[in-house]
Amino acid sequence: MPAESPSSQVDAPFGLLGRTLGHSWSPAIHTELGSAPYELFEREPEDVESFVRAGSWRGINVTIPYKRRAFELADEASVRARRLGVANTLVRRPDGSIYADNTDYAGFAWMLDRFARRVWGAPAEGALAGTRALVLGSGGASQAVQAALSDAGAHVTVISRTGANTYDTLVERQGDTTLVVNATPVGMCPTCPASPLSRRHLDGLPHLGGILDVVYNPLRTGLCLMAEECGIPCESGLAMLVGQAVRSSELFQGGTIPGKRMDALVASLRARHLNVALIGMPGSGKSSTGRSLARLMRRPFVDLDEAIRLRQASPEDIIKRDGEDAFRAIETAVASNYGARSGMVIACGGGIVTRPENYRLLHQNATIVLIRRPLAELSSEGRPLSISRGIEALAAERTALYERWADVTIDCTGSAASDAQLIQRLLSHPSSAF
């Protein structure tokens, strides 16, 4: 099917082509970069050819599962796209022909070099030369990752569910691995915080010095959470997303975007999409402070106890009727739902810290803020556990957990409004984000 005439493309948009795109951050990034309007084009496999060849677009990014098909449908491809056999960027030229490139390579190479300089104090070519790197998955993103690692001098092994090198044989065959890169979608929102590897895998790689994940949402993937627990430097895929988007935008618009702007965009996106999760003793002011903070930051707000109330019954009624364990199970399910979202202010119940699994659910996508208030100022009204067990007993059980979970801690200033202002000031400091 022929492409539309060049004259029909003057006002055609940029966008992202894929099958399921509900959690994409690309529109916000490309709006910042000027390659806008930028739309999400969800298409079924049978519709891809007609959209690519005759759709009303000027430049598009392509994501799973259509990267190979995009390469095949182009009239001409870059050397990099031909090398990899997949394309994630298509540009319609003034004559109507379609040019394909692979900016995933550029995005991952930039992310890899930033990581190497930060963690190992050397550029990727120096840090990885002669080392072994494992790439999880063999799809379109994996091709770009493999190429960038090979160009940095690493010996690359691909791990798949079948074949010579699998997840079952990973530990016994790849014990000298320096870097692991997840190039699968495992752990992507909303199925988070899943991980393609287990703790057994990480414990079986004694020389592992870093983990990268191409998944960017959540900001801390299940694999990165596990790496943190093991003390292994890690990073999820936001920098790769920005790097490839910048190169795509350069192709769409012409010109060059400086590296400092790329770094600033990574930082601003991270700050914008991180949730703020408030923890602390019952009655410490999490709900009122959370509402004030949400208004200041212009973000959605949720009180997990109120969400439970709307979903089933009040926390007090559930505890009285079914017991605390039943309530905690419901609380974890609700925390899983909201913890996977982005850019929210979340007020947690006082006992959220009593279940260790809740930490991952919050930490994957949030800065956790502890609000401390003197015990004598805490009210037990309407709080059955505070009444039955006593505020002092709850504090003895939970205080160390609150402090362990918190990224930022404040002492109450006297009002919810001033507490919210203080939290906003502290969060504006880069060190409080991670």
C-alpha positions in Angstrom: 0.0 0.0 0.0 1.6 3.4 -1.0 2.5 6.0 1.5 0.5 9.2 1.8 1.8 12.1 -0.3 4.3 14.4 1.4 1.9 17.3 1.5 -0.5 15.3 3.7 2.3 14.9 6.3 2.7 18.6 7.3 0.5 18.3 10.4 0.8 14.6 11.0 2.0 13.7 14.6 4.9 11.9 16.1 4.1 8.9 18.2 4.7 5.4 19.6 3.6 2.3 17.8 3.0 -0.9 19.9 0.3 -3.3 21.0 -0.3 -2.2 24.6 0.9 1.3 25.5 -1.1 2.4 28.6 2.0 2.9 30.8 4.3 4.7 28.4 6.1 7.8 29.4 7.2 8.7 25.9 4.6 11.4 25.2 5.8 13.4 28.2 9.5 13.0 27.1 8.9 14.0 23.5 6.8 17.0 24.5 9.8 18.2 26.5 12.1 17.6 23.5 9.8 19.4 21.1 8.8 16.4 19.0 5.1 16.9 19.5 2.2 16.3 19.2 3.2 12.8 20.2 0.5 10.1 20.3 0.2 6.5 21.3 -0.7 4.2 18.4 -2.0 0.9 19.7 -2.3 -1.6 16.8 -3.0 -5.3 16.3 -0.4 -7.3 14.2 -2.6 -7.4 11.2 -2.9 -3.6 11.2 0.8 -2.7 11.5 1.7 -2.7 7.8 -1.1 -0.5 6.7 -0.4 1.9 9.5 3.4 2.1 8.8 3.0 2.4 5.1 0.0 4.7 4.9 -0.6 6.1 8.4 -0.7 9.8 9.1 2.6 10.3 10.9 5.9 12.1 10.4 8.1 10.1 12.8 7.3 7.2 15.1 9.0 5.1 17.7 8.2 1.4 17.7 8.1 -0.9 20.7 7.4 -4.6 21.4 6.3 -6.7 19.5 6.8 -4.7 16.3 10.5 -3.8 16.1 11.4 -6.4 13.5 8.4 -5.7 11.4 9.2 -2.0 11.4 12.6 -2.8 10.0 11.1 -5.0 7.3 8.6 -2.3 6.3 11.1 0.5 5.9 12.4 1.6 2.5 15.9 2.2 3.8 17.7 1.5 7.1 20.7 2.8 9.0 23.8 0.7 9.3 22.9 0.1 13.0 19.4 -1.1 12.2 20.7 -3.4 9.5 23.3 -4.8 11.9 20.6 -5.6 14.5 17.7 -6.5 12.1 15.3 -4.5 14.2 14.2 -0.9 14.2 12.6 1.2 17.0 12.5 4.5 15.0 10.9 5.3 11.7 11.0 8.7 9.9 8.9 9.6 6.9 11.1 11.6 4.5 9.8 14.5 2.4 9.4 12.2 -0.6 7.2 9.8 1.4 9.9 7.1 1.8 10.4 5.5 5.2 13.8 5.5 6.9 14.5 3.1 9.9 17.0 3.4 12.7 17.6 1.7 16.0 18.0 4.3 18.8 17.7 1.7 21.5 21.4 1.1 20.9 22.3 4.8 21.5 20.0 4.9 24.5 21.5 1.8 26.2 25.1 2.8 25.3 24.5 6.2 27.0 22.9 4.5 30.0 25.8 1.9 30.2 28.5 4.6 30.0 26.9 6.7 32.7 26.5 3.7 35.0 30.1 2.6 34.4 31.5 6.0 35.2 29.4 6.3 38.3 30.0 2.8 39.7 33.4 1.8 38.3 34.9 5.2 37.7 35.7 4.5 34.1 33.9 4.7 30.7 32.2 1.5 29.6 34.9 0.6 27.2 37.5 0.6 29.9 35.4 -0.9 32.7 33.9 -3.8 30.7 36.7 -4.8 28.4 37.3 -8.6 28.7 34.5 -9.1 31.3 31.5 -11.3 31.0 28.0 -9.8 30.7 24.7 -11.6 30.7 21.7 -10.4 28.8 18.4 -11.8 29.8 16.1 -12.3 26.9 16.6 -12.4 23.1 14.0 -10.0 21.7 14.3 -6.6 20.0 15.7 -4.7 22.9 18.2 -7.5 23.6 19.8 -7.1 20.2 20.6 -3.4 20.9 21.9 -4.3 24.4 24.1 -7.1 23.1 25.6 -4.9 20.4 26.4 -2.0 22.9 28.0 -4.4 25.3 30.1 -6.1 22.6 31.2 -2.7 21.4 32.3 -1.9 24.9 34.5 -5.1 24.9 32.4 -7.4 27.0 31.9 -11.1 26.3 28.1 -11.4 26.0 26.0 -14.4 26.8 22.3 -14.4 26.2 20.1 -16.2 28.7 16.8 -17.6 27.5 14.1 -20.0 28.7 15.4 -22.6 26.2 18.7 -23.3 24.4 22.3 -23.7 25.6 22.2 -21.0 28.3 19.0 -21.0 30.4 18.0 -19.6 33.7 18.4 -23.1 35.2 22.0 -23.3 34.1 22.9 -19.7 34.8 24.7 -20.1 38.1 26.8 -23.2 37.2 27.9 -21.8 33.8 28.2 -18.0 34.3 29.8 -17.7 37.7 32.3 -15.1 36.5 29.7 -12.6 35.3 30.4 -8.9 36.0 27.2 -7.4 34.7 23.6 -8.6 34.2 21.2 -6.7 31.9 17.5 -7.5 31.9 16.2 -7.0 28.4 12.9 -8.7 29.0 9.6 -7.0 30.0 9.4 -9.0 33.2 8.8 -6.7 36.1 7.2 -3.9 34.0 4.1 -2.2 35.5 1.5 -3.4 36.3 3.1 -6.9 36.9 5.6 -5.5 39.5 7.7 -6.0 41.4 8.3 -9.3 39.5 11.9 -10.3 38.6 13.4 -12.6 35.9 16.0 -13.7 38.4 15.7 -15.1 42.0 17.9 -14.3 45.0 19.5 -17.7 44.4 20.7 -16.5 41.0 22.3 -13.4 42.5 23.9 -15.2 45.4 25.4 -17.6 42.8 27.2 -14.8 40.9 30.0 -13.8 43.3 31.8 -11.5 40.9 28.7 -9.6 39.9 29.4 -5.8 40.1 26.3 -4.3 38.5 22.7 -4.9 37.3 20.9 -2.9 34.6 17.3 -3.3 33.7 15.8 -1.8 30.5 12.4 -1.6 32.2 11.8 1.9 33.5 8.3 1.7 35.1 8.5 1.1 38.0 11.6 3.2 38.7 13.0 0.5 40.9 12.2 -2.9 39.3 11.9 -6.2 41.1 15.4 -7.0 39.9 16.8 -3.7 41.1 15.1 -4.2 44.5 16.7 -7.5 44.9 20.1 -6.0 43.8 19.7 -3.3 46.5 19.1 -6.0 49.1 22.3 -7.8 48.0 24.4 -4.6 47.9 24.9 -4.7 44.1 24.9 -1.4 42.2 21.9 -1.2 39.9 19.8 1.0 37.7 16.5 0.6 35.9 15.8 1.8 32.3 14.9 5.5 32.6 18.2 6.7 31.3 17.9 4.3 28.3 14.4 5.6 27.6 15.6 9.2 27.6 18.7 8.4 25.6 16.8 6.6 22.8 14.1 9.3 22.9 16.6 12.1 22.4 18.2 10.3 19.5 14.8 9.7 18.0 13.8 13.3 18.5 17.0 14.4 16.8 16.1 12.3 13.8 12.5 13.6 13.8 13.5 17.3 14.0 17.1 17.6 13.0 19.8 19.0 15.2 21.6 17.8 18.3 20.5 17.7 21.9 23.3 18.2 24.5 24.1 15.6 27.1 23.5 18.0 30.0 19.9 18.4 28.9 19.6 14.6 28.8 20.8 14.3 32.4 18.4 17.0 33.5 15.5 15.3 31.8 16.3 12.0 33.5 16.4 13.8 36.9 13.1 15.7 36.3 11.3 12.6 35.1 12.4 10.6 38.1 11.3 13.4 40.5 8.0 13.8 38.7 7.1 10.1 38.6 8.2 9.0 42.1 5.4 8.6 44.5 5.6 10.2 48.0 4.6 7.6 50.6 3.9 8.8 54.1 4.4 6.5 57.0 4.3 6.9 60.8 2.3 6.1 63.9 -1.5 6.2 63.9 -2.5 9.8 64.5 0.8 11.4 63.4 -1.0 13.4 60.7 -0.2 11.4 57.5 -3.7 11.9 56.0 -4.0 15.6 56.6 -0.4 16.3 55.6 -0.8 14.1 52.6 -3.7 16.1 51.3 -1.9 19.3 51.8 1.2 17.9 50.1 -0.8 16.7 47.2 -2.3 20.1 46.7 1.2 21.7 46.8 2.6 19.2 44.3 -0.5 19.1 42.2 -0.7 15.3 42.5 -3.4 12.7 43.1 -3.8 11.7 46.7 -4.8 8.4 48.2 -5.3 7.4 51.9 -4.8 3.6 51.9 -7.2 3.2 54.9 -9.8 5.2 53.1 -9.3 3.1 49.9 -9.9 0.0 52.0 -13.0 1.6 53.5 -14.4 2.3 50.0 -13.5 -1.2 48.8 -14.8 -3.3 51.7 -15.3 -1.7 55.1 -13.5 0.5 57.6 -10.2 -0.8 59.0 -11.8 -0.8 62.5 -14.7 -2.9 61.4 -12.5 -5.4 59.5 -10.2 -5.8 62.5 -13.0 -6.2 65.0 -14.9 -8.7 62.7 -12.0 -10.7 61.1 -8.9 -9.9 63.0 -5.7 -8.0 62.3 -4.2 -10.6 60.0 -7.2 -10.4 57.7 -7.0 -6.6 57.6 -3.2 -6.7 56.9 -3.8 -9.0 53.8 -6.3 -6.5 52.4 -3.9 -3.6 53.2 -1.1 -5.4 51.3 -3.4 -5.9 48.2 -4.3 -2.2 48.2 -0.7 -1.1 48.7 0.3 -3.3 45.7 -2.3 -1.5 43.6 -1.3 2.0 44.4 2.4 1.3 44.9 2.6 0.4 41.2 1.3 3.8 40.1 3.4 6.9 39.6 3.3 10.5 40.6 1.0 10.2 43.6 1.0 11.1 47.3 0.1 8.0 49.4 -0.8 8.1 53.1 -0.2 4.7 54.6 -1.8 3.1 57.7 0.3 3.1 60.8 0.8 -0.7 60.6 2.0 -0.9 57.0 5.5 -1.6 58.2 4.4 -4.8 60.1 4.5 -6.8 56.8 8.0 -6.8 55.3 6.6 -7.3 51.7 4.9 -3.9 51.9 8.3 -2.2 51.8 9.0 -3.4 48.2 5.5 -2.4 47.1 6.1 1.2 48.3 9.8 1.5 47.7 9.6 0.3 44.0 8.2 3.7 43.0 8.3 6.1 45.9 10.3 8.2 48.3 9.1 7.1 51.7 8.7 9.9 54.2 8.4 9.2 58.0 6.3 11.7 60.0 7.2 11.7 63.7 5.0 13.1 66.4 5.5 12.8 70.2 3.6 9.8 71.6 1.8 12.0 74.1 0.2 13.9 71.1 -1.2 10.8 69.4 -4.9 10.2 69.6 -6.2 6.6 69.8 -9.8 7.5 69.0 -11.2 5.3 66.3 -8.1 3.1 66.3 -8.8 -0.3 67.7 -5.1 -1.4 67.9 -4.1 1.8 69.6 -6.8 1.2 72.2 -6.4 -2.6 72.7 -2.6 -2.7 72.7 -1.6 0.8 73.7 0.2 3.5 71.8 3.5 2.8 73.7 3.4 -0.9 72.7 2.8 -0.1 69.1 5.6 2.4 69.1 8.0 -0.1 70.6 7.1 -2.6 67.9 7.2 -0.2 64.9 9.6 2.6 65.5 12.7 0.8 64.3 10.8 -0.3 61.2 9.7 3.2 60.4 13.2 4.4 60.6 14.6 1.6 58.5 12.0 2.2 55.7 12.3 6.0 55.6 14.2 7.8 52.9 13.3 11.2 54.6 12.2 11.9 58.1 10.5 15.0 59.6 9.3 15.9 63.0 5.8 17.5 63.1 6.0 21.3 62.9 2.6 22.1 64.3 0.3 21.9 61.3 -0.4 19.8 58.3 0.3 22.7 56.0 3.7 23.5 57.4 4.6 19.7 57.5 3.7 19.5 53.8 5.8 22.6 53.0 8.7 21.1 54.8 8.4 17.7 52.9 8.2 19.5 49.6 11.4 21.5 50.4 13.2 18.3 51.4 12.1 16.4 48.3 13.4 19.2 46.1 16.9 18.1 47.1 18.2 15.5 44.7 19.7 13.3 47.5 16.2 12.6 48.9 14.9 11.0 45.7 17.0 7.8 46.0 
